[in-house]
Amino acid sequence: MVLIAVKTLKEYWEQNPTSKSALQKWAAEVKEADWSAFSDVKNYFNSADYVGNGRVVFNIKGNQVRIVALLIYRVRTVFIRFVGSHTEYDLIKDIQNI
């Protein structure tokens, strides 16, 4: 998959260094993946949740960090829309529009 907005991951791990290795691992796995539907994502990341409008939430580092990404399967693209703590994620009012 093509991973867009990796800068968002880097900015987060610079502020939260303990998350760096988990986020780098997730990014490497996504880049190697070849998903054509959410079921493929779910088979690879069991804790992933589809939240509508093409958005998938990934739980990283034992659910301490959450990534919301827009997945566009037909062009093999994962666009990172949000990276934050579980608490920061809970403050999102409209997840389908981020």
Stockholm file with secondary structure:
# STOCKHOLM 1.0

chainA/1-98         MVLIAVKTLKEYWEQNPTSKSALQKWAAEVKEADWSAFSDVKNYFNSADYVGNGRVVFNIKGNQVRIVALLIYRVRTVFIRFVGSHTEYDLIKDIQNI
#=GR chainA/1-98 SS CEEECHHHHHHHHHHCGGGHHHHHHHHHHHHHCCCSSHHHHHHHCTTCEEEETTEEEEEETTTTEEEEEEEEGGGTEEEEEEEEEHHHHHTCSCGGGC
#=GC SS_cons        CEEECHHHHHHHHHHCGGGHHHHHHHHHHHHHCCCSSHHHHHHHCTTCEEEETTEEEEEETTTTEEEEEEEEGGGTEEEEEEEEEHHHHHTCSCGGGC
//
